[in-house]
């Protein structure tokens, strides 16, 4: 039993790392099993298909990231302070990844969104749910900030989408230029997108 | 001679369409030649490698897009009016593509940036040049707008990067949700990012 879940864990870890490095489409099940050090036969014991594995990798990554986002975006601090913390932690996370493997890995969800949206509806649907949830979380903080008079936005939904789009766009450039410095202006840009007031600047 | 350049043209068109649909990594030379209707042997007469073909696809796409961007961003109209035109034309272009093939194709450069940045340095370098050129073009319009008092930004470079990042982020979501409506708030978001003044709003 211990050995069984070990093999599943190894397949998930190998797949995650290979997908981050080379994308999903070019990967084969044999290659994943080789990297995981498990016999190919055992793959289909744990996963119905390569697509099922991709969904499991996505789900596991989102479970971890959702915990991080929730921790950053909740608590007693002022709402804009929390949003700023999320952006700073994202930059720090990409920097840690770059130090570990030499390159900025970017956002697994963004990578897969561009690679797979028009290829697998199951992955597309799952990524839509994840980005919807991210926008929900940011929107809730923006709405709180608006209550306090810290931001001037009228449409909190569109504002939250703009923030998440800005994040994905800048993470794309951090990956392309292999430079986490691309993420440093994120808070400044979010301030502009949200129409942060003088009171909001002080609170953040 | 006519037939020769025909075969090169067919390979480029097939590759472009396959890369847009399925990405680059999963493609094989044999598949590209089959889709192009040319014998596999002729591929290496025109292209040294699959990477050389990808660079040719990227260069050709940029040559066309650069013409579009230059047309949109230059001329007698007020600078912000021109920037707005670029964003509106981007939305219209993605909509036309969606009507043609059923799905939003997104941005070829953004797709390849996320798929290939950490795999081929030649493609990474070329895409960096292209995004640098896009930022140059936007920055020049933003600087003009600042001269007129239409925007409040202090750092025109960072502002232009934020605009291009916003564009790439929203195009990602247009592709993921297969909805060009995701691009409709682009101008509104750029107004916020650039700190457009009352005079700027009128001019745009």
Interface residues (C-beta under 8 A of the other chain):
Chain A: X21 X22 X23 X25 X26 X103 X105 X106 X110 X111 X113 X114 X115 X117 X118 X119 X124 X127 X128 X131 X158 X161 X162 X164 X165 X166 X167 X168 X169 X170 X172 X173 X175 X176 X177 X178 X182 X185 X188 X189 X192 X193 X194 X195
Chain B: X21 X22 X23 X25 X26 X103 X105 X106 X110 X111 X113 X114 X115 X117 X118 X119 X124 X127 X128 X131 X158 X161 X162 X164 X165 X166 X167 X168 X169 X170 X172 X173 X175 X176 X177 X178 X182 X185 X188 X189 X192 X193 X194 X195
